[in-house]
Amino acid sequence: MTYFRFHLVFTLPLLAVLLLAGWVEWTDSCLLGTALLVLVPVMIFTTPWDNYAAKCGIWGFSEGQYSKKIGYLPVEEYLFFIIQSLQAMALTVLVLRMGEYHSMDFLSDETRGGRLISGGIGFLIFLVLGFIFSGKWRHRDDGKWHYTWHLFFWFLPVVVLQWWIAPDVLFPRWPVLLVVTILLGTYLSWADWMAIKRNIWFFDHRQTTGINLGGKMPWEEAAFFYLTSMLVCQSFLILLPEALRV
């Protein structure tokens, strides 16, 4: 099975079902604009992360299983970023429809602005310290924590920063976050396991902790799908107009 066929079988059908199920909502131009606002930063943010990992050999892609590469990644990998993001946003819309949620009114614009500044400063400090210490992780004789470090250093601070800036939006909608994270994260982890089984991509197990799910997939890979599904859902909820969050 090629990487493109993997999309035809595992990712695109789910995306089509989710979009069709919420078709009425997706005719709203404001919703489409918000989705685009989320999608562009996701591509900008994830592209260097994934390229770096492929360059370091944390994972790679089997020859003959993809069309062509841009940088260190197949075109189909960039497509994966887009598909997963749209899946997460479409599923968020459907789960929002099942309940009624209202933001908590306890942050003034001034308070939120202060949180944005302090959170941004804290984020920059974390990045500086992270880059200082990341070299030590990369060059350790025991490099089994490389994937773990690369994953959580890159994504977890953004998740925390969003909760610091917009708890009034996210906390009342924690059921939405939970459902989207568990459902999409589990499905994509299973699909990823199937891709590994078919040798579409592979991992350097010297750079993982050695704990594999189903004998093939590093637990860090599953953590990636849960973490990124949550991150896209959070970003989407924060940027949605209040009228579309209920």
Residue frames as qw, qx, qy, qz and C-alpha x, y, z in Angstrom:
[[0.000, 0.888, 0.459, 0.000, 0.00, 0.00, 0.00],
 [0.399, 0.386, -0.023, 0.831, 1.37, 3.43, -0.96],
 [0.120, -0.260, -0.438, 0.852, 1.09, 6.51, 1.24],
 [0.318, 0.029, -0.228, -0.920, -1.46, 8.06, -1.12],
 [0.558, -0.227, -0.720, -0.345, -3.59, 4.93, -1.07],
 [0.325, -0.253, -0.716, 0.564, -3.38, 5.02, 2.73],
 [0.153, 0.168, 0.170, -0.959, -5.11, 8.40, 2.58],
 [0.488, -0.038, -0.518, -0.702, -7.76, 7.05, 0.20],
 [0.589, -0.225, -0.774, -0.049, -8.52, 4.16, 2.56],
 [0.500, -0.368, -0.621, 0.478, -8.01, 5.55, 6.07],
 [0.199, -0.338, -0.260, 0.882, -8.05, 9.35, 6.30],
 [0.158, -0.008, -0.339, -0.927, -10.05, 10.88, 3.46],
 [0.389, -0.413, -0.753, -0.334, -13.21, 8.76, 3.96],
 [0.371, -0.534, -0.588, 0.480, -13.40, 9.83, 7.63],
 [0.102, -0.265, -0.005, 0.959, -12.90, 13.46, 6.67],
 [0.231, -0.186, -0.583, -0.756, -15.66, 13.23, 4.07],
 [0.413, -0.508, -0.755, -0.030, -18.09, 11.71, 6.57],
 [0.323, -0.489, -0.417, 0.695, -17.35, 14.37, 9.19],
 [0.008, -0.160, 0.189, 0.969, -17.72, 17.25, 6.73],
 [0.308, -0.288, -0.681, -0.599, -20.93, 15.89, 5.25],
 [0.391, -0.514, -0.732, 0.217, -22.41, 15.33, 8.72],
 [0.204, -0.657, -0.289, 0.666, -21.88, 19.00, 9.52],
 [0.388, 0.354, 0.484, 0.700, -22.49, 20.34, 6.04],
 [0.084, -0.886, -0.400, -0.219, -25.00, 22.99, 7.14],
 [0.475, -0.804, 0.011, 0.358, -22.52, 24.49, 9.59],
 [0.580, -0.218, 0.396, 0.677, -19.71, 24.46, 7.03],
 [0.313, 0.672, 0.458, 0.492, -21.70, 26.67, 4.68],
 [0.265, -0.943, -0.130, 0.154, -21.11, 29.49, 7.19],
 [0.558, 0.696, -0.188, 0.411, -18.32, 31.66, 5.76],
 [0.296, -0.798, 0.387, -0.354, -17.23, 32.63, 9.28],
 [0.892, -0.286, 0.349, -0.035, -16.68, 28.96, 10.14],
 [0.852, 0.418, 0.067, 0.309, -14.65, 28.43, 6.98],
 [0.209, 0.844, -0.258, 0.421, -12.56, 31.50, 7.75],
 [0.577, -0.664, 0.413, -0.237, -11.84, 30.25, 11.26],
 [0.963, 0.004, 0.244, 0.114, -10.81, 26.85, 9.91],
 [0.649, 0.638, -0.079, 0.407, -8.36, 28.58, 7.58],
 [0.148, -0.849, 0.334, -0.383, -6.98, 30.66, 10.47],
 [0.787, -0.441, 0.423, -0.087, -6.22, 27.42, 12.30],
 [0.933, 0.268, 0.180, 0.156, -4.93, 25.51, 9.30],
 [0.458, 0.800, -0.221, 0.318, -2.28, 28.00, 8.22],
 [0.264, -0.745, 0.538, -0.292, -0.47, 28.13, 11.63],
 [0.906, -0.167, 0.379, -0.084, -0.73, 24.34, 11.89],
 [0.842, 0.485, 0.023, 0.235, 1.14, 23.96, 8.60],
 [0.219, 0.826, -0.345, 0.389, 3.74, 26.56, 9.57],
 [0.523, -0.625, 0.480, -0.324, 4.19, 25.03, 13.03],
 [0.918, -0.096, 0.376, -0.076, 4.25, 21.35, 12.10],
 [0.759, 0.630, -0.148, 0.078, 6.37, 21.50, 8.95],
 [0.199, 0.716, -0.599, 0.298, 9.73, 22.25, 10.66],
 [0.634, -0.392, 0.568, -0.350, 8.91, 19.81, 13.50],
 [0.937, 0.187, 0.274, -0.107, 8.28, 16.91, 11.13],
 [0.640, 0.702, -0.272, 0.155, 11.17, 17.79, 8.80],
 [0.116, -0.711, 0.623, -0.304, 13.59, 17.91, 11.73],
 [0.769, -0.226, 0.545, -0.246, 12.47, 14.50, 12.99],
 [0.905, 0.410, 0.111, 0.005, 12.83, 12.97, 9.54],
 [0.376, 0.797, -0.420, 0.220, 16.26, 14.57, 9.14],
 [0.303, -0.581, 0.681, -0.326, 17.37, 13.09, 12.47],
 [0.433, 0.137, -0.873, -0.177, 15.97, 9.70, 11.45],
 [0.405, -0.047, 0.660, -0.631, 13.43, 9.41, 14.26],
 [0.704, 0.369, 0.579, -0.182, 11.17, 8.19, 11.49],
 [0.022, -0.368, 0.612, 0.699, 11.47, 7.65, 7.77],
 [0.728, 0.412, 0.163, -0.523, 9.43, 6.68, 4.73],
 [0.710, -0.040, 0.661, 0.239, 9.94, 3.55, 2.66],
 [0.039, 0.382, -0.541, -0.748, 11.18, 4.04, -0.90],
 [0.147, -0.119, -0.840, -0.509, 8.54, 3.47, -3.54],
 [0.127, -0.538, -0.805, 0.215, 5.68, 4.14, -1.11],
 [0.021, 0.782, 0.262, -0.565, 5.35, 7.85, -1.78],
 [0.570, 0.781, 0.228, 0.118, 5.27, 10.20, -4.77],
 [0.510, 0.537, -0.186, 0.646, 8.00, 12.80, -4.13],
 [0.532, -0.528, -0.397, 0.529, 9.61, 14.65, -1.26],
 [0.089, 0.859, 0.005, 0.504, 9.65, 18.32, -0.37],
 [0.287, -0.715, 0.522, -0.366, 12.47, 18.78, 2.09],
 [0.029, -0.275, 0.949, -0.154, 12.68, 15.57, 4.10],
 [0.476, 0.225, 0.694, -0.492, 8.97, 14.72, 3.84],
 [0.195, 0.298, 0.820, 0.448, 6.73, 13.15, 1.19],
 [0.242, -0.221, -0.240, -0.914, 3.99, 15.30, -0.27],
 [0.591, -0.404, -0.643, -0.273, 1.53, 12.87, 1.31],
 [0.475, -0.304, -0.569, 0.599, 2.88, 13.76, 4.76],
 [0.027, 0.033, 0.062, -0.997, 2.05, 17.43, 4.27],
 [0.480, -0.269, -0.524, -0.650, -1.39, 16.29, 3.15],
 [0.541, -0.346, -0.735, 0.218, -1.69, 14.41, 6.44],
 [0.164, -0.155, -0.366, 0.903, -1.26, 17.69, 8.38],
 [0.318, -0.050, -0.212, -0.923, -4.16, 19.23, 6.48],
 [0.583, -0.244, -0.686, -0.361, -6.44, 16.19, 6.70],
 [0.463, -0.307, -0.711, 0.431, -5.96, 15.66, 10.44],
 [0.028, -0.129, -0.244, 0.961, -6.55, 19.35, 11.16],
 [0.450, -0.091, -0.350, -0.816, -9.76, 19.38, 9.13],
 [0.578, -0.260, -0.771, -0.069, -10.89, 16.14, 10.80],
 [0.321, -0.257, -0.609, 0.679, -10.36, 17.64, 14.25],
 [0.155, 0.104, 0.064, -0.980, -12.22, 20.83, 13.38],
 [0.522, -0.136, -0.555, -0.634, -15.11, 19.00, 11.68],
 [0.541, -0.293, -0.774, 0.150, -15.47, 16.65, 14.66],
 [0.151, -0.174, -0.438, 0.869, -15.39, 19.65, 17.01],
 [0.353, -0.041, -0.209, -0.911, -18.30, 21.20, 15.14],
 [0.615, -0.215, -0.679, -0.339, -20.32, 17.97, 15.44],
 [0.472, -0.274, -0.706, 0.452, -19.63, 17.55, 19.15],
 [0.018, 0.067, 0.222, -0.973, -20.51, 21.19, 19.83],
 [0.463, -0.169, -0.443, -0.749, -23.86, 20.55, 18.19],
 [0.582, -0.265, -0.769, -0.019, -24.66, 17.86, 20.78],
 [0.426, -0.529, -0.535, 0.502, -24.62, 20.21, 23.76],
 [0.039, 0.925, 0.162, 0.342, -24.92, 23.83, 24.80],
 [0.692, -0.234, -0.189, 0.656, -21.79, 25.57, 25.98],
 [0.039, 0.962, 0.105, 0.250, -21.18, 29.15, 27.08],
 [0.523, 0.378, -0.390, 0.657, -17.92, 30.86, 27.89],
 [0.508, -0.636, -0.438, 0.380, -17.31, 31.84, 31.52],
 [0.161, 0.861, 0.069, 0.478, -17.21, 35.58, 32.07],
 [0.654, -0.713, -0.055, 0.247, -14.27, 36.11, 34.40],
 [0.600, -0.153, 0.237, 0.748, -11.49, 37.49, 32.19],
 [0.212, 0.887, 0.112, -0.395, -11.59, 41.13, 31.13],
 [0.699, 0.683, -0.036, 0.208, -9.86, 42.24, 27.95],
 [0.022, -0.858, 0.449, -0.250, -7.14, 43.83, 30.09],
 [0.700, -0.418, 0.567, -0.119, -6.60, 40.62, 32.06],
 [0.905, 0.305, 0.283, 0.092, -6.49, 38.54, 28.90],
 [0.463, 0.832, -0.212, 0.220, -3.97, 40.94, 27.38],
 [0.294, -0.746, 0.559, -0.210, -1.78, 40.63, 30.47],
 [0.844, -0.136, 0.516, -0.049, -2.00, 36.86, 30.32],
 [0.798, 0.587, 0.073, 0.118, -1.07, 36.92, 26.65],
 [0.211, 0.855, -0.407, 0.243, 2.05, 38.99, 27.36],
 [0.479, -0.574, 0.629, -0.215, 3.14, 36.96, 30.40],
 [0.907, 0.102, 0.405, -0.057, 2.37, 33.69, 28.63],
 [0.685, 0.708, -0.103, 0.134, 4.35, 34.79, 25.58],
 [0.016, -0.799, 0.552, -0.237, 7.35, 35.71, 27.75],
 [0.697, -0.332, 0.608, -0.186, 7.17, 32.38, 29.56],
 [0.899, 0.378, 0.219, -0.018, 6.91, 30.56, 26.23],
 [0.482, 0.797, -0.314, 0.182, 10.02, 32.29, 24.88],
 [0.303, -0.666, 0.639, -0.239, 11.98, 31.48, 28.05],
 [0.857, -0.051, 0.493, -0.137, 10.93, 27.84, 27.72],
 [0.802, 0.594, -0.001, 0.054, 12.07, 27.78, 24.09],
 [0.192, 0.817, -0.500, 0.213, 15.48, 29.22, 24.94],
 [0.503, -0.471, 0.685, -0.237, 16.03, 26.74, 27.77],
 [0.903, 0.191, 0.351, -0.157, 14.68, 23.93, 25.62],
 [0.697, 0.682, -0.200, 0.093, 17.09, 24.61, 22.77],
 [0.066, -0.743, 0.623, -0.235, 19.98, 24.79, 25.23],
 [0.569, -0.291, 0.731, -0.241, 19.18, 21.39, 26.72],
 [0.881, 0.366, 0.119, -0.276, 17.91, 19.71, 23.56],
 [0.481, 0.674, -0.560, 0.017, 21.46, 19.38, 22.27],
 [0.247, -0.431, 0.812, -0.307, 22.34, 17.35, 25.34],
 [0.786, 0.130, 0.494, -0.349, 19.46, 14.99, 24.62],
 [0.757, 0.600, -0.161, -0.200, 20.44, 14.63, 20.97],
 [0.441, 0.636, -0.615, 0.154, 24.05, 13.80, 21.71],
 [0.634, -0.427, 0.564, -0.314, 23.55, 11.40, 24.59],
 [0.055, 0.263, -0.944, -0.192, 24.84, 7.90, 24.00],
 [0.136, 0.380, 0.902, -0.155, 21.43, 6.73, 25.13],
 [0.131, 0.042, -0.242, -0.960, 19.19, 8.57, 22.64],
 [0.082, -0.366, -0.919, -0.119, 16.01, 6.69, 23.42],
 [0.007, -0.669, -0.526, 0.525, 14.26, 9.83, 24.74],
 [0.152, -0.126, 0.350, 0.916, 14.75, 11.82, 21.54],
 [0.165, -0.433, -0.683, -0.565, 11.24, 11.30, 20.16],
 [0.362, -0.679, -0.598, 0.222, 9.68, 11.96, 23.58],
 [0.295, -0.496, -0.074, 0.813, 11.64, 15.19, 24.00],
 [0.076, 0.035, 0.498, 0.863, 10.96, 16.33, 20.45],
 [0.211, -0.542, -0.737, -0.345, 7.22, 15.75, 20.86],
 [0.375, -0.748, -0.504, 0.213, 6.52, 17.31, 24.24],
 [0.355, -0.388, 0.017, 0.850, 9.01, 20.16, 23.95],
 [0.057, 0.113, 0.493, 0.861, 7.36, 21.31, 20.72],
 [0.312, -0.456, -0.627, -0.549, 3.65, 20.83, 21.44],
 [0.449, -0.536, -0.660, 0.274, 2.94, 20.78, 25.19],
 [0.215, -0.291, -0.206, 0.909, 3.92, 24.43, 25.85],
 [0.193, -0.144, -0.406, -0.881, 1.40, 25.59, 23.22],
 [0.473, -0.470, -0.720, -0.192, -1.37, 23.57, 24.87],
 [0.434, -0.480, -0.491, 0.582, -0.51, 25.09, 28.27],
 [0.119, -0.111, 0.073, 0.984, -0.26, 28.59, 26.80],
 [0.292, -0.337, -0.565, -0.694, -3.74, 28.31, 25.29],
 [0.513, -0.565, -0.642, 0.070, -5.22, 27.29, 28.65],
 [0.376, -0.359, -0.278, 0.808, -3.46, 30.22, 30.31],
 [0.013, 0.017, -0.238, -0.971, -4.81, 32.71, 27.78],
 [0.516, -0.126, -0.335, -0.778, -8.35, 31.40, 27.28],
 [0.019, -0.048, -0.949, 0.312, -9.49, 29.26, 30.24],
 [0.422, 0.311, 0.385, -0.759, -12.93, 30.91, 30.09],
 [0.634, 0.376, -0.376, -0.562, -13.40, 29.47, 26.59],
 [0.467, 0.277, -0.838, -0.063, -11.81, 26.05, 27.07],
 [0.110, -0.097, 0.849, -0.508, -12.90, 25.00, 30.56],
 [0.629, 0.210, 0.356, -0.658, -16.68, 25.03, 29.90],
 [0.788, 0.439, -0.244, -0.355, -16.02, 22.98, 26.75],
 [0.217, -0.506, 0.834, -0.026, -13.76, 20.35, 28.26],
 [0.748, 0.163, 0.621, -0.171, -16.23, 17.59, 27.21],
 [0.668, 0.728, -0.038, -0.151, -15.76, 18.67, 23.60],
 [0.120, 0.756, -0.643, 0.011, -11.99, 18.56, 23.96],
 [0.512, -0.286, 0.794, -0.163, -12.12, 15.16, 25.63],
 [0.796, 0.371, 0.441, -0.185, -14.37, 13.57, 23.00],
 [0.571, 0.790, -0.207, -0.086, -12.42, 14.96, 20.03],
 [0.055, -0.702, 0.707, -0.062, -9.07, 14.01, 21.54],
 [0.579, -0.165, 0.784, -0.153, -10.06, 10.45, 22.42],
 [0.781, 0.463, 0.380, -0.177, -12.06, 9.62, 19.28],
 [0.565, 0.798, -0.208, -0.031, -9.74, 11.15, 16.69],
 [0.125, -0.709, 0.690, -0.077, -6.54, 10.29, 18.54],
 [0.677, -0.112, 0.717, -0.123, -7.59, 6.65, 18.83],
 [0.787, 0.556, 0.248, -0.103, -8.67, 6.35, 15.21],
 [0.414, 0.839, -0.352, 0.021, -5.49, 7.93, 13.84],
 [0.350, -0.567, 0.740, -0.087, -3.33, 5.80, 16.14],
 [0.785, 0.134, 0.599, -0.085, -5.00, 2.70, 14.74],
 [0.673, 0.737, 0.040, -0.031, -4.56, 3.97, 11.18],
 [0.064, 0.832, -0.551, 0.033, -0.92, 4.72, 11.91],
 [0.598, -0.310, 0.736, -0.073, -0.43, 1.18, 13.23],
 [0.810, 0.428, 0.399, -0.045, -1.88, -0.15, 9.99],
 [0.451, 0.865, -0.222, 0.003, 0.52, 2.01, 7.98],
 [0.230, -0.677, 0.698, -0.049, 3.52, 0.78, 9.96],
 [0.760, -0.004, 0.644, -0.089, 2.34, -2.78, 9.44],
 [0.742, 0.610, 0.269, 0.068, 2.34, -2.12, 5.69],
 [0.665, -0.205, 0.195, 0.691, 5.80, -0.53, 5.86],
 [0.271, 0.870, 0.255, 0.323, 4.66, 2.87, 4.58],
 [0.044, 0.817, -0.373, 0.438, 6.81, 4.49, 7.27],
 [0.840, -0.157, -0.441, 0.276, 9.11, 3.22, 9.99],
 [0.365, -0.906, 0.129, -0.173, 10.93, 4.34, 13.16],
 [0.475, 0.447, -0.630, 0.422, 14.44, 4.27, 14.51],
 [0.740, -0.566, -0.340, -0.129, 13.76, 2.44, 17.76],
 [0.623, -0.045, -0.330, 0.708, 17.10, 3.61, 19.14],
 [0.027, 0.221, -0.074, 0.972, 15.45, 7.06, 19.41],
 [0.622, -0.446, -0.249, -0.594, 12.28, 5.84, 21.16],
 [0.447, -0.512, 0.575, -0.455, 11.82, 4.48, 24.67],
 [0.162, 0.191, -0.963, -0.097, 11.13, 1.00, 23.31],
 [0.360, 0.286, 0.745, -0.483, 7.54, 0.76, 24.55],
 [0.178, 0.060, -0.636, -0.749, 5.54, -0.25, 21.49],
 [0.615, 0.192, 0.409, -0.646, 1.79, -0.62, 21.05],
 [0.885, 0.373, 0.110, -0.257, 0.73, -3.72, 19.20],
 [0.840, -0.158, 0.355, 0.378, 4.37, -4.67, 18.89],
 [0.583, 0.443, 0.339, 0.591, 5.00, -2.09, 16.16],
 [0.078, 0.814, 0.164, 0.552, 4.05, 1.49, 17.05],
 [0.352, 0.060, -0.494, 0.793, 6.03, 3.53, 19.61],
 [0.166, -0.703, -0.631, 0.285, 3.80, 4.94, 22.33],
 [0.160, -0.460, 0.029, 0.873, 5.19, 8.38, 21.44],
 [0.028, -0.110, -0.647, -0.754, 3.52, 8.09, 18.04],
 [0.238, -0.614, -0.742, -0.121, 0.10, 7.52, 19.62],
 [0.289, -0.630, -0.333, 0.639, 0.77, 10.40, 22.03],
 [0.137, -0.137, 0.337, 0.922, 1.41, 12.60, 19.01],
 [0.156, -0.385, -0.696, -0.585, -2.05, 11.95, 17.57],
 [0.346, -0.697, -0.605, 0.168, -3.84, 12.57, 20.87],
 [0.336, -0.522, -0.121, 0.775, -1.83, 15.71, 21.60],
 [0.078, -0.058, 0.417, 0.904, -2.20, 17.24, 18.15],
 [0.187, -0.533, -0.736, -0.375, -5.92, 16.43, 17.95],
 [0.347, -0.719, -0.471, 0.376, -6.39, 18.26, 21.26],
 [0.296, -0.382, 0.093, 0.870, -4.25, 21.18, 20.12],
 [0.007, -0.207, -0.575, -0.792, -6.20, 21.70, 16.89],
 [0.288, -0.648, -0.693, -0.131, -9.51, 21.42, 18.76],
 [0.366, -0.642, -0.311, 0.598, -8.38, 23.97, 21.35],
 [0.209, -0.194, 0.279, 0.917, -7.12, 26.40, 18.71],
 [0.099, -0.385, -0.688, -0.607, -10.36, 26.09, 16.77],
 [0.332, -0.704, -0.619, 0.106, -12.52, 26.70, 19.85],
 [0.344, -0.536, -0.141, 0.758, -10.51, 29.77, 20.86],
 [0.100, -0.143, 0.390, 0.904, -10.72, 31.37, 17.41],
 [0.047, -0.512, -0.789, -0.335, -14.39, 30.55, 16.78],
 [0.236, -0.381, 0.017, -0.894, -16.81, 33.45, 17.30],
 [0.256, -0.049, 0.751, -0.607, -18.87, 32.95, 20.47],
 [0.700, 0.223, 0.063, -0.676, -22.06, 32.50, 18.44],
 [0.756, 0.317, -0.528, -0.221, -20.54, 29.40, 16.79],
 [0.152, 0.327, -0.851, 0.381, -19.23, 27.89, 20.05],
 [0.517, -0.047, 0.538, -0.664, -22.68, 27.18, 21.49]]
